[in-house]
């Protein structure tokens, strides 16, 4: 991995950002905010909708191509391309969940559901747990997504948990939606009584679950009408590719041997937000809306995806050596991290991933 130097923030971020202790970092959120051009914080409804409809158009075009070509050799191409576009559609919904798609809550919620429901993601349930992840990034005690387990928790994990977490991580997302994570209190993203949610979030959670039930009904109808093989060929296989993309990218956002993790009493928002890394996905960067440009996104949640590269260029000189960017090819990074990153020490702060071989 190569380390590079390089209007007021939203009310949401202000709620997540406690006072920065003196002497911890040589810059503040205000310093970073001042370095970023003001336009980066202003979403364009027209531009955001253009990306949404572009993704839908490509998805429709791929289905049309599959119907027109209708031959076995094209199926692997279709599966990979369509699964990749499902992932791109997820990223549009991701902007909606952060309020960076537009400044209109109703539009964010509408497009968020239209983006996430077709790929079986409960928009509000995911949005809320993802908000918790951003509020606690880098906190070994309270982070929500792809956080490390401690050595003692690693020892206590059952073999199915270790199988999914360490050997089949690219298939973990559907299980996460139902069961949450190995070392956090259990909880589903579909029911308002889950420990993931507050009582005030009940109707949001139920709304997204109802949308999802409708989508499952549609898929069941397609399977009944055209057969399970048809449903598998044109939906389930691309869905699995989408899940693999989601798990790959989110795993690589936060899993690297030299990324620090902090105990709760040694953590604050900005320090934790820097415990992520930018990665280059090559030709896929524009396809999946620059989601690999992740450091700036974790610091300022309300920057639309199409301004993240501009914001990153602006804050790199301020961040200096605190900015992390990997130039290692994606699949090499994945296998290296999967091998080297299993657990962290039970005590201390910061702590770093250790491989199973040191256990």
Order of alpha helices (4+ residues) and beta strands (2+ residues): beta-alpha-alpha-alpha-alpha-alpha-alpha-beta-alpha-alpha-alpha-alpha-alpha-alpha-alpha-beta-alpha-alpha-alpha-beta-alpha-beta
